[in-house]
Amino acid sequence: MGIFDNAAELERKANLKKLEDKRLAFAERLAKENFAPERMLFAQRDNGGFVAICRDNGQYVVIVGPGFATDEEYRMERMQALDARVQEVHVKSEGMGGIFGFGKKAEIGVEYVITLPGGDEVTMPFVGGRNGWMERELRKNPLLSTKRRKGDANLCWDMTPLDSAGAYKVREVTKKYFGE
């Protein structure tokens, strides 16, 4: 038995394969639908999944990706108009501010709360100290690639972690998508 053959590692690998299988099936479905947005903005959710937004054929498109080791599936919603509100996030650090594992780091940034058709809401966070983000052009979009990703099956691994300064810089990028 090798060093990485314990039960937890085997389960992690199985969950990654399941996640990549879902992504690949979704990408193939989108390819058949000729879904090819010029740019897409991604934000990592708390459960390890993501929310993405783009424009395609004059419509807003919101994609919610499954979290790691969850039973969620990919969800895609098309909308003529975007119903979104922005919430400022300011959480003070506690204890030693997360240093050496003590206390909690500060969180600063914004969250966009998007109301989907049917009334469901999805939050797209851009919060320093909490999550990551990325913006990709069509040709470098890891979600839309119909090739299997070896070794980095979780799309969120491609995202850049946000620090406090970066959380506000990303507001300039979000203006293209949310029109603020």
C-alpha positions in Angstrom: 0.0 0.0 0.0 1.5 3.4 -1.1 1.7 6.5 1.0 -1.3 8.0 -0.8 -3.5 4.9 -0.8 -5.5 5.6 2.4 -9.3 5.6 2.3 -9.6 9.4 2.6 -7.3 9.9 -0.4 -9.2 7.4 -2.5 -12.4 9.1 -1.6 -11.0 12.5 -2.5 -9.8 11.2 -5.9 -13.2 9.7 -6.5 -14.9 13.0 -5.7 -12.5 14.8 -8.1 -13.3 12.4 -10.8 -17.0 12.8 -10.2 -16.7 16.6 -10.3 -14.7 16.4 -13.6 -17.2 14.0 -15.1 -20.0 16.5 -14.4 -17.9 19.4 -15.8 -17.1 17.5 -19.0 -20.7 16.5 -19.6 -21.8 20.1 -19.0 -19.1 21.4 -21.4 -20.2 18.9 -24.1 -23.8 20.0 -23.7 -22.8 23.7 -24.0 -20.7 22.9 -27.1 -23.8 21.3 -28.7 -25.8 24.4 -27.9 -23.0 26.6 -29.5 -22.6 28.4 -26.2 -19.5 30.6 -26.8 -19.4 33.8 -24.6 -16.6 36.2 -25.3 -15.7 36.5 -21.6 -16.8 35.0 -18.3 -16.5 36.1 -14.7 -16.2 33.4 -12.0 -16.4 33.6 -8.2 -15.8 30.8 -5.8 -18.7 29.9 -3.5 -18.2 28.8 0.2 -18.9 25.1 -0.6 -16.1 24.9 -3.1 -18.3 25.4 -6.2 -18.6 28.6 -8.2 -20.9 31.1 -9.8 -20.1 32.5 -13.3 -21.7 35.3 -15.3 -21.5 36.3 -18.9 -23.4 37.7 -21.9 -24.4 35.4 -24.7 -26.6 36.3 -27.7 -27.8 39.4 -25.9 -28.8 37.6 -22.7 -27.3 37.4 -19.3 -26.2 33.9 -18.4 -25.6 32.7 -14.8 -24.0 29.4 -14.2 -23.8 27.8 -10.8 -21.2 25.0 -10.5 -21.4 22.2 -8.0 -19.4 22.2 -4.8 -16.7 19.7 -4.1 -18.1 16.3 -2.8 -21.7 17.5 -3.1 -24.6 16.0 -5.1 -25.2 19.4 -6.8 -25.4 19.5 -10.6 -24.5 22.4 -12.9 -27.3 24.9 -13.3 -27.5 27.5 -16.1 -30.1 30.3 -16.3 -30.6 32.7 -19.1 -32.1 36.1 -18.4 -33.0 39.2 -20.6 -32.4 41.5 -17.7 -30.1 41.0 -14.7 -31.8 41.4 -11.3 -28.9 41.8 -8.9 -28.0 43.9 -5.8 -24.7 44.5 -4.3 -23.9 44.1 -0.6 -20.7 45.5 1.0 -18.9 43.0 3.3 -16.9 44.2 6.3 -15.9 41.6 8.9 -13.4 42.7 11.5 -10.6 40.3 12.4 -10.8 38.6 15.7 -8.1 37.3 18.1 -4.8 37.3 16.3 -6.4 37.8 12.9 -5.9 34.2 11.9 -2.1 34.2 12.5 -0.9 30.8 13.6 -4.5 29.5 13.4 -5.8 31.8 16.2 -8.8 34.0 15.7 -10.4 35.0 12.4 -9.0 36.9 9.4 -10.8 40.1 8.4 -13.0 39.9 5.3 -13.7 42.9 3.1 -15.3 43.2 -0.4 -18.7 42.9 -2.1 -21.2 40.2 -2.7 -23.6 40.4 -5.7 -26.9 38.7 -4.9 -28.5 37.6 -8.2 -32.2 36.7 -8.4 -32.7 33.9 -10.8 -35.9 33.1 -12.7 -38.3 31.4 -10.3 -37.1 33.5 -7.4 -34.0 31.6 -6.3 -31.1 33.8 -5.2 -27.4 33.0 -5.8 -24.6 35.0 -4.2 -21.5 35.9 -6.2 -18.9 36.9 -3.6 -15.7 38.9 -4.2 -14.5 39.0 -0.6 -10.8 39.3 0.4 -9.9 36.6 2.9 -12.7 34.3 1.9 -12.7 33.3 -1.8 -11.1 33.5 -5.2 -12.1 34.7 -8.6 -11.1 34.7 -12.3 -12.1 36.2 -15.6 -11.5 34.2 -18.7 -11.8 34.7 -22.5 -13.5 32.0 -24.5 -10.3 30.3 -25.7 -8.9 30.0 -22.2 -12.1 29.2 -20.4 -11.6 26.0 -18.3 -15.3 25.4 -17.9 -16.0 25.2 -21.6 -13.1 23.0 -22.6 -14.3 19.6 -23.8 -11.0 18.0 -22.9 -10.5 16.2 -19.6 -8.4 18.1 -17.0 -5.7 15.9 -15.6 -4.6 16.6 -12.1 -6.6 19.8 -11.5 -10.2 18.7 -11.8 -11.6 21.4 -9.5 -12.2 24.5 -11.5 -11.8 26.7 -8.4 -8.1 25.7 -8.3 -7.6 28.0 -11.3 -9.0 31.0 -9.4 -6.9 33.7 -7.8 -7.4 34.2 -4.1 -8.6 37.6 -3.1 -6.8 39.8 -0.6 -8.4 42.9 0.9 -6.9 45.3 -1.7 -7.9 43.0 -4.6 -11.5 42.7 -3.4 -12.0 46.4 -4.3 -9.9 46.2 -7.5 -12.2 43.5 -8.8 -15.1 46.0 -8.7 -13.7 47.6 -11.9 -14.0 44.2 -13.6 -17.5 43.5 -12.3 -18.8 46.8 -13.9 -18.6 45.1 -17.3 -21.0 42.4 -16.1 -23.3 44.1 -13.6 -23.2 47.6 -15.2 -22.6 49.6 -12.0 
